[in-house]
Amino acid sequence: MAAMLPAGAQLHCAGLSSPLQVVRLLGAGGQGEVHEVRLAGESHALKWYYPSVVRRDPGLAQRLADSIRASAPSRQFLWPIALVEPEAACRRTLGLGDSGMGYLMPLRSPEAVAAMDHYAGRINIGLRQLLRACFYLSEAFQALHSKGLCYKDISLSNLFLVPRSGDVLICDNDNVEVNGMNRGLALGTPGFMAPELLLGQAKPSSGSDLFSLAVLMFWLLTRSDPLKGRLELQIRCLDMAARRRLYGEDPVFVFDPEDRRNRPDPILHQAALRTWPIYPPALRRLFQRSFGEGLRDPARRTLSSEWLQVLSATLDGQQRCPHCGQEVFAEAESEGATPARCWDCGGPLPTSPRLRIGDRSVLVQPGNEVYRHHFDRLRSESLERPLGRVESHPRQPGLLGLLNLSDQVWQAELDDGASLPLPPGQRGNLRRIRVLRTPWGLVHCLNPPSATSPVTGSHG
């Protein structure tokens, strides 16, 4: 089937400084096509709607105009930046008809891949990156909701992942609406919709978004549906009536601590059974609340700020099993700081040294980072611009140091009472350091083994 906008076509539009040049078709979906275009020498993406969609959704242009004026809540959104409504002569030349319209948005990074590819097992992404993706999602939707907006249609199909970093890109932002309103066609995607929306008892809101966000993160972390367990196996035909019962009338979380009716089947739901124990109890409790009390009471659903706090603490507790190399997540805030055994091979795990910063802890493990929020409980969690990172020595992998990523000099107090500066770009040997004095506060190095290695070194 030929694209609505042929490659090489020029779109002359009121409000744009120069014509849009159509470069190539990137893909097509239920609402329209996405093309790569160039405007004044810069590349963008253009979503161009099927005429039938524009006719069925008379408020579409106004919603897009409202979103453009509001601007993107955060960098994770591929947000509309301009309406594209070609002039009459251009419509006639290209045979677009009277209802042809679309919008410009940033072009997706080539590193970003569809989240559906993760669900299908087609990409290689680590657990740390998946947890970071969940963090960025929580951060993005917190920013959206703080503007009085709701997304309405959170699902795997609207998400792209950057496997290397865990960064996310959220597309299809044309359904975004003022909280509590519903001027468009979308209510949500079955399986991700909050029960009150599925049952027609409420309009889309930030509360229903929070339920969908929890579903999306559960999918990312377990590649499983949080409400599909043994109860689904009792259904002969998963028609709309059955979906209504499973997701709306009598939903039961597969890991509900009290109601065991919907536990995962040991054969059909192995992914859920294998992945759920990976994550620390604090993170699992947030899912249990959203899919427990939160199923029927939107006020009990986990807030974005709570996800951010627990996800950042989970990342602080990351380590590698010394036997099989798997990623393991301790609750770094607890005194033990390490689970007794690896979730994968069952091997015993050694107690890891910790960086104690106020009342927070970061395990001394390669890749774990120190941020401003570690020093200040009133500061929102953020994974941007780390102050320090635990790294292995380039020639002695077992020797761990803390790299100063800030632009300030730190002061290291050693186990022998000496004091040395730790300039930006230098790494301090955590076997020798007892306390680091930084402009933001103290970092106590707890339980490090003794050693006589050099204290500082270059970043190389």
N, C-alpha and C positions, 0 to 999 in steps of 0.2 A: 504494500500500500504506500503510495507516494506521500511525502510529508506535506503538510499544509503550507509551510514556508520553504520554498526551494533554496538550496545553497546558492549564494551569490546575489540573492534578492536584496533590494534596498527598501527600508521602511522609513518613510518620511512622516514624522510625528510631531504634532504641536507640543511644545514644552521641552523638546530635546534640542540640544545645541547643534547637532548634525545628524544625518541619516544613520540608521542602524544597518550594518552589513551582516547578513546571515552567513555564517561560516559553515556550520554542519549541524546535523541532528544528533543530539546526545542520547535521547531516549524518549519514550512515550508511556503514558499511564492512563488511568481512568478519566482524568480531567483534561488532558491535553498533551502537548509535546514540549520538550525542553531543548533549546538550540543554543549553541555557542554563537555569540554575536560580537561585533566590534563596534565601539562607539568612540569616535575621536581618537582612534589608535589603541584603545584599551579593550581587553576582552571581558565579557560579562556572560551571564546565562540569561536567557529569555524563556519564560514559561508562557506558552501560547495556548489559549483555551480552545477546546472544541466549541463550535457555535451552540450546540445543545446545552452545554454547561452554563454558558453565559445567559441563555434564555431562561433556564430553570432557576438561576440564582441572581435575581435582579439587584440584590444588595452587594454583589461582589465588588464592583468598582468602588463603591463608597467605603467598604471595609478595607480594601487595599490602600485607598487614599488616606484613611485614618492611620493605618499601620505605617505608611511612609512618613507621615507627619510625626508619629510617635518615635520613630527611629528604632534601631535594633536594641533590644534589652542587653545583649552581650554579644561577644564575638562568635559564639557558637551557633548563632542563628544565621542562615542564608536568607537574610531579610529583604523584603521588597524595597527597592530604592527609587523606582520610577514607574509610573503607568505607561504602557505602550498602547496608544490608540492611533493607528495610522490615519493620515488625512484621506479625504474622500477619493481624490485622484489616485492615490497609491492603492486604496482598496480595490478600485475598479481594475487597475492594471494587473494586480496579482489575483483577482477573483476572490477576494476575502469576504465579501458580503458586508452587511451593516453591523453584524454582531462580533466581528473579529477584534479581540483585545488580548493583552497579556501584561506581564510586568517584568522589569529587569531586577536581577539579584546578583550577588557576587558569584563568580565561577568557582565551583567546588575544586579543592585541591586534588591533584592526581593521586596523592597518598591515601586519600580517604576512600574506604570501601564500604559497601552496603552492609549494615548490621545483619541483614538476612544471611549474608555469607558466613558470618560467625555462627549463627544458629545452624546452618547447614554443614558446618565443619570445613569450610573451604578456605579459611584463612588461619594463620598461625599468630595467636595473640596471647600474651602472658596474663597471669592472674593479676599481677600488679597493674597492668595496663587496663584490664577490665574494671578494677576498682577505681582507677583514676577516671575512666569513662563515666562511671556512676557518679563520681564526685562532680565532674564537669556538668553532667545532666542536672544534678540537684542545684548546682550553682546557677545554671542557665534559667531553670524554671523559677527559682527564687527571684531572679532579676525580672522575669516576665510578670510574675504575680505582683511584685512590688509596684509595677506600673498600672495595676488594676486590670490586667488582661488575663485571659486563659487561652490555652492552646486548642483544646477540645478534642484533638484526634492524635494523641500520643500513641505511637506503635513502633514496632521494629522497622516497618517499611519507610518511616520518615526520618531514619537515623543513619548516619555514616560514621565510621570509626577510622581513626588513624592508628593502625596496630603498633607502630613503633613507639608512640608516646601515650596512647590512650585518649588523645583528644577526640572531640566529637563535633559533628556538624549536623544541625537540625534543619531539615528542608520542609517544603510544603507549608509555609507559614501563612498561606492565604486564608486559612480557616480561623486564624487568631481573632478573638472577639473580646469585647468588653465583658468583664466578669459578670456572670449571671444573665447575659443576653444570648440570643441565638437567632441572628439574622440570616444565617447561611443554611446550607443543606446538611453539613456534617454534624453528627452527634458523637462520633467515636467509632472505633474499630471493635467488632465483637471479640471478646476475650480480653480486651484492654479497657473496655468501658466500665465505669463504676456501676454497681447494681441499680442505683436510683435512676440513672439515665436509661439503662436497658429496660427498666420497668415503667418508664415514662413518668416518674414521680418528681423530677427536678430538671432544671436547665443546666447546661454545662457551666462549670465554675472552677475556681482554683481548687476547691475541695474535690471535685471529680478528677481534676488533673493530678492531684496528689495520689489518688488511687491508681490511675493509669501509669504514673511515674514509678510507683512501687512494682507494678506488674512488669514494666519494661526492664527495670533493674534486676528483678528476679530472673527474667529470661536471659539477660546478659551474663549473670553470674552462674546460672545453673543450666541454661539451654533447655528450660522446662516451663510448662504452664503451671502457675501456682494453684490453680483450681481444678486441674485434671489429674485425678488419681483413680482409685478403684470405682468411684461412683460413675465415672464415664463408661467403664466397662459394662455397667448394667443397662446402658442405653443401646437399643438396637439400631436406631437411626438418629444421628445427630442433626435433627432438623431444627427449625427456629424454636419450636416449643421446648425441645430438649435443651437447647442452648440457654433459653430463658430460665429454665429450672436450674441448670448447672451454674450459671453465672449471675443470676438475679434472685430467684425465689428461694433457693436453698444452697447457697455457695458455702463450701467448706475448704479451708486451706489444707493443702496436702500435708503440712507439718504443724497443724493445729495441736498445741500441747495437751488439749483436753478431749477434743472431738476427733477420734481416730477413724471415722467412717471412710475418709477419702485418702488414706495413706497411699503413697506411690506403689504401683505393682512392681514386684522385684524383677520381672522380666521386661515389661514394656516401659517402665519409668526408671531405668537404671541411672540415667544422667542425673536425675534429681537426687536419688539416694547416694550417689557417689560424691556429688559436689556440695550438698548441704553441709556436711561436717567440716568442710574446708574452712569455713568462715567462723570467726569467734562468736561467742554467745551474745555479746552486745549487739552485733549486726543482725544476728538471727532474730533477736527479740524485736527489732524494729519491723521486720517483715511479719512476725507473728501478731504484732499490734495492728498493722495496716490491714492484714487479712483475717483478723479476729474481730475485735470490737469495731475496727474501721470498716468492715463490710457493710454494716448497717448504720453506723454513726460517723458521718464525715468529719466531725470534730475530733475524733479519736485517731485519725490517720496521722502517720508520721510526717512532720513538717520538714521542709527542705533544710532548714537550719539544723535539725536533729540528724538528718542523713549526713550533712557535711561534717558535723562533729565526730560521728562514729566512723565514717569512712576515712577521715584523716587519721584517726587513732588506729584504725585497722592497718593503714599503710605504714604507720610508725612501728607496727609490730611485725613487719615482714622479715623473714629470714629464709635461708635455704637449708633443706635437710642435708646433713653431711654424708648420708648414706646413698640417697637416690637423686639428690639435686632438686627435688620439687620445692616449689614455693610454699611456705607455711606461715600462718598468721597467728601470732600470739596476741593477747590483750596486753599491750605495752604498759597500760596504766596499773595493772595488777602487780603485786610483789613478785609472783613467780615468773612473770614476763615471758614464759615459754610453755607451750603445751607439752605434755610428757612424751608423746610419740607423734611421728609423722603420720598424716592422714593417708598417705599413699602406700609407703612401704612398711609402716608400723615400727620403724627403727626409733630407738630412744634419741631424744634431742637434748643437746647440752644447754645449760643455762647461759644465755647471752649477756654480755655486758650491756649497760644502758647509759644513755645520756639523760640525766635528770635535769629538767628545766622547769623550775617552779613546781607545780604539781602534775606535770606531764612527763612522759618518758618516750624516748626514741631508742629502739634497739640498735646496737652497734653492729650493723650488717650492711654490706655493700649496696649502695643505691638509696638508702634511707636518708632523708633530708631534714634539715632544721629550718623552720620558717618563723616569721614574726609572730604568728598566732601562738606559737609555743610559749612565748614570753608573756603574752597578754591575754588573759581569759576573756576580756571584753572585745577583743578583736575577732572579726569573722575569719573563719578558716579559709585559706587560699593556698593553692599550689603554684602560684606564680612567684617568680623571683625568690628562690630559696636562698637563705643566708649561708648555709653550709651543707655539705654532702659527705657521707661516709664513703670512702673509696679504698680499694686494695692498692698496696704498693705495686708499681708496674713490674718490679722484678721479684718481689716477695709477696705472692697473693695472700698469704696468711696474715700479713702485717697490715692492719687497718688504720687509716688516718682520717681526720676530719678536714676537708678542704674548705678554706675560707672563700666563699663566693661573694662576699660583700665588698664594699669599697672602703671598709674601716679596718684598722689594725686591732687585732684581739691580743689579749695577754694570757699566756699559758702558764699556770702554776704546776710544777712538776712534783713527782713523788718524792724527790730528794730535797724539796723546799726551794729550789731555784725557780726563777721566773724568766720567761723568754717571750718576745713578741711573735705574733703569728700574722704576718702581713697578708693582704689580699692576694689570692692565687697560690698561697702556700698551704701545705698539708701538715697537720700536727699529728704525731704518733700517739694514738689513744692508749697505748700500753704505758706511756710515761706520764700522761697528763692527768691531773686530779681535778683541776678546775680551770675553766676558760672564762675570762672576764671579757664580755662584749658590751658594746654601747646599749644593748637592749636588756642585759641581765646576765646572770651566771649560768654556766653549763657545767654541771657536776658529772664527772665520768665515774660511774659506779661499777665495782667488781671487775676492773680490767686485770688480766694476768700480768705478772711482773715480767719485765724485759729490760734490756739495756740498749735498744736500738736508737738511732738518731731521732731527735724530736721533731724536726721540721724538714721539709724538702720541697722541691719545686713541683709544679703541677704536672710536669711531663712524665 
